[in-house]
Amino acid sequence: MRFLPIFVDTAGKKIIVIGGGPAAEAKLRTLIKSDADITVIAPSVTTEISRWAAANSKLNIEEREFDESDLAGASLLYAATENAAENSRLAKLAKKRGLFVNAADQKEDCSFYSPAIVDRSPLIVAIGSEGAAPGLARALKADIETRLPKSTGRLTRKIAELRTKLSSIMPMFSDRQRLWAEIFPPNSDLSSRLNYSDAALDQAYEAALSGSASERTGKVSLVGAGPGSLDLLTIGAQRRLHSADVIVYDRLVSQEVLDIARREAKYIYVGKSPGAHTTRQEEINRIIVEEAKAGHKVVRLKGGDPLIFGRADEEIDALEAAGVDYEIVPGITSAAAAAASIGASLTSRGHNKSVALLTGHDTKGFAEQDWASLAQPNARAAVYMGLGASRFIQGRLMLHGASSEYPVTIVENASRENEKIVETTLGNMIEDIEKHDVLGPAILLLGYATRDAAMNGNLPLRAAL
Ligand code: SAH
């Protein structure tokens, strides 16, 4: 984000516009809506500009050439003559003096630019693309224009009134925020709410107010964040994330998912990486219990599904022992995402009636399994936390008679932008993990070929189907 979107207070500020032609006129069309004192400096100005000046005491025209001394005391400069080289020169001059400058249509000279705006003052939507796609920004603006009724400004002012009232009766910021989230729920169709009359807003406000008084106890939601892509986050998870007071999250929760969560929430990282247990389970249990008891809405966010290798039982036991209310919001487990990525059906009619979800590690080290069944030609398994144990798994399966040609597909970072798929066999998987630099997180799909490989008949098991 090279250009940081900010709203600047223009009251009492001096803004200078150099130029009096169409470029200056375009800038002034928005500028005159601000509270700034605007000076236009140009040998001559369009009739539209002089008309604006006549009607607006904060807009002054000085019909003459620009002089460097004009910059004294200015906050912003618009270099908007009809001459690109001159605008460039003015921009450099202003930058040297530490002024923010906009040069009409010359991105490289600008230290700020004007976004496309939808104006429902005091509610303003600003859209910019850092000059990358002005057409798209304009289309978006047009789209938002149609969605925000003209009365949105009035609604916004009415909300401001209610907020003043509310702050005296509801001192905690997070309570107030929750109340507004009830009146305007994020992620819901806002169209009818945007059209609230003053009376309808009053009514919704009173209803939310009487509801929130009875709801002051904390709660823990054990939420599955899915394998990483926002596409694979449930709407239930989104809702919890939008209204959370505290978010306790793991290493495998993607940034993309965290980015949509409520910004004002308190974020607590309790990630464990393989081998390095950063936060002990007891400590996590203690945190979620304490936060809920303090009356907070706690989201315990885990990668994939919380009930698959997620140690959810230990947390649920602790919550029950402490008498804390909780709920479970399932997520898409990484094996499901991995199977989808390679186009392989986890169960296949007439072929495999079951699929095992295995862990490569358990509390004692490499996890022992029913290797004899897993070594059967029609056995299928998805191995979690299997990279470190891959040599062990390979050895055990082969010892029990599995073929070295048995297909194995490894999906690293399933559903994420950096997803990697490695097609291999039981015999070659160790070599291929190394060769393709698979570092994890990854799922080993034992007995599964990618759909393409299976269709091409490259792999014995599917070819025999
Ligand atoms: N509850 C999680 C699993 C936690 S165990 C779930 O349902 O997916 C951690 C293991 O999950 C990792 O070692 C890896 O095997 C797997 N995993 C998690 N996210 C993954 C992803 N995006 N791609 C591949 N494997 C992933």
Boltz pocket constraint, residues with backbone or C-beta under 6 A from the ligand:
constraints:
  - pocket:
      binder: B
      contacts: [[A, 226], [A, 227], [A, 228], [A, 252], [A, 302], [A, 303], [A, 304], [A, 305], [A, 306], [A, 307], [A, 308], [A, 309], [A, 310], [A, 332], [A, 333], [A, 334], [A, 335], [A, 338], [A, 383], [A, 384], [A, 385], [A, 386], [A, 411], [A, 412], [A, 413], [A, 414], [A, 415], [A, 416], [A, 440], [A, 441], [A, 442], [A, 443]]
      max_distance: 6.0
